[in-house]
Amino acid sequence: MSDSEMGMVERFTDELDPVVFMFGALITLGVIGAFFVDRDAVSSGIATVHAEMLSYLSWALLVIVFLIVLFLLFLIVGPWGKATLGDDDPEYSFLSFFSMLYSAGFAAGVVFWGPTEALFYYDNPSPLFGVEGGSSAAISVAVQQTLFHWALPQLAVFTIMGIAIGYFAYNYENVPLRVSSALTPVIGKENLDGPVAKVVDILAVFATIGGVATSLGFIGSQFITGLDYQWGINLGDWGILLIVTTMTILFTVSMVLGVDKGIRRLSNFNMGLFVVIMLATFILGPTMFLLLLGSQAMGGMISDFVSMSLYTGTGSEGGTAWVESWTVFYWAWALSWSPFAGLFIARIAKGRTVREVAFTGIVATSAATIPWFTFVGGSAVWAQHNGVTDILGPVSEHGAPVAGFALFEAFPFGSVLMIAFMIIVTTFFITSADSSTLAVSMMTTGGKERPSTINRVFWGIVLGLTAAILMILGDGAGADALQQAVVITGAPFAFVCFLAMLSLIKNFSATEGRVLLQDKTVLVGSTPDQSDEEPAASAEPTDD
């Protein structure tokens, strides 16, 4: 082994947080192994815990996410938004910051569900609205419900974690860049290496692997299904492993190149292609209908936002089951992504104000998401309702991933759109995977801003393997169990996000909005003195 290789290995071992790394790795690999040993027993156990958790915690998820949205809106317009995440200038332009934030896991779900979700609500609307499935009235309600699920609330849990982690890590002395740091005022700065912080960070690793791998499994299945549906290429299990291995190599290369050379450039490309597909759908589709539909759906979402946020389905036949299957599941899934997404947002948001991060996290991203679901989802519902093409038929036969291909097949230049769709599916897979892998690497090194290459490659392989297993399991009990496990790991983070919000409120309110301004007031611990001690979040030596 050469001296450089020895140095890389030594850096890898020196930087590890052994407790978080070992527990995170063992739990994740243990779950993978358990599915191969006795899949049915594990699936049954997870299903039982999942059902019990939903019965007791579904209301809490709805309330907490709603409160977080209100708090972020207040940060955008209120005086606390002037606080900054550190004293440095922002490292990235606003466009690159926005593109990376949007691509970090969230956009992969947006691409997957864009042509599909409104169709499900059109066929089976929320009982809240009392409209008949498949009717004209169900069209706008379907798009309205989709916009609600993918605009403010999901993004809010990512953003609150990003602000809390970045604020305490960059402004407070000796506070590392890791998930548990969001709770600094609650658990105490002196206890950031204590058992409570370790539990939070271990659960963050497990939740991230489970949540992101499930998402990547969906995105990968979209690619595989497209090959089978459009060109009759059935790859089988070995083909799936080959495709995922290739994608894993691609996102690992992107990750090793680092944020600037890898994630930033690919995220900018993603957003460009995303806009092209969205505008092409708008122009080639029912343009005037989409404008009218979008206006009505937006107005409905705004006017019904409170009732949709707090609707539990009580008193409606099938209402509770519908809410748990859709809204509660989405919130829990988003919460399972919140540790990695929040950590990644904190990593790229250094130097920005709280207002900028909050605005980008829930307003700017919603401004990109709403047209996508309106144009792509609205076109799918329009085509289904007016008999232009049957999308629900192929979906029932091949699964949700086929909806986009069935839709674009009916468009002029449909083959070009389908190829572009498959490209963006792949590139969003890569950016989601490399940003989440970077975040897990940071979690398992005690908050290192630039973990070693070996650490990142290890977690990249684990993430790719988990996603491949999920895709091979397909729609059987194993896949259901993994998705239920995501809810189990994600739901507790509702309380972590809530405590992170309370931590920010406690500190901001103590100075009546004068947080870290000219007087450099610090509310927890001693006043930072960077001349005496290097801050915990400073850039580490890198082998990028």
Number of C-alpha atoms within 10 A of each C-alpha: 6 7 8 9 10 11 12 17 15 12 19 17 15 12 17 22 18 14 17 23 20 14 19 23 19 13 15 20 15 11 18 18 12 15 18 12 11 10 16 15 12 18 20 14 11 20 20 11 15 20 14 12 15 21 12 9 14 20 15 16 24 22 14 19 26 20 16 23 21 13 18 27 19 15 20 21 12 13 15 22 22 20 21 26 26 21 15 11 12 16 15 17 9 14 13 19 21 24 24 28 29 29 29 28 28 23 26 27 19 19 22 25 23 24 29 27 23 30 31 17 23 26 18 16 24 25 18 16 12 12 17 15 17 18 12 14 15 25 24 24 24 25 30 28 24 25 26 23 20 22 21 24 24 24 28 28 33 28 30 29 32 30 31 28 30 35 27 28 29 26 25 24 22 20 25 27 28 34 35 30 29 32 26 26 19 14 16 14 19 11 15 20 14 12 11 13 22 20 15 20 26 25 23 29 31 25 30 28 30 29 28 30 29 25 25 31 25 23 25 27 26 26 22 23 23 25 17 15 16 14 9 10 13 14 15 11 14 11 14 20 19 14 17 24 16 13 19 25 17 18 28 27 16 23 27 21 15 20 20 15 13 19 27 23 16 21 25 18 15 24 21 13 16 20 14 14 20 17 16 16 23 22 13 14 22 15 14 11 14 21 16 11 22 22 14 15 25 19 13 18 22 12 11 15 16 11 11 21 19 16 19 21 17 12 9 14 10 12 17 18 15 20 22 20 12 13 21 24 22 19 26 29 28 28 34 33 30 33 35 34 31 27 32 29 30 28 24 21 28 24 19 25 22 26 23 18 29 25 20 22 26 24 19 16 21 21 13 17 21 21 20 24 28 29 28 28 28 32 26 29 32 21 18 19 20 10 10 13 19 18 25 21 13 16 18 11 9 15 17 23 24 28 30 26 25 24 26 25 17 16 18 13 12 16 15 13 21 21 14 16 23 20 15 22 24 22 22 31 29 29 30 28 34 31 28 30 31 29 31 32 29 30 30 28 25 26 26 24 25 23 28 28 22 16 24 23 22 14 23 26 16 19 25 27 19 24 28 27 22 28 26 20 17 16 11 10 16 22 19 17 22 25 22 23 25 28 30 23 22 29 27 19 25 25 16 21 27 19 19 27 23 18 19 21 14 14 16 19 12 12 14 10 17 17 22 19 13 7 8 13 15 18 18 15 15 11 13 18 11 9 7 7 10 13 19 20 24 14 11 12 12 12 13 13
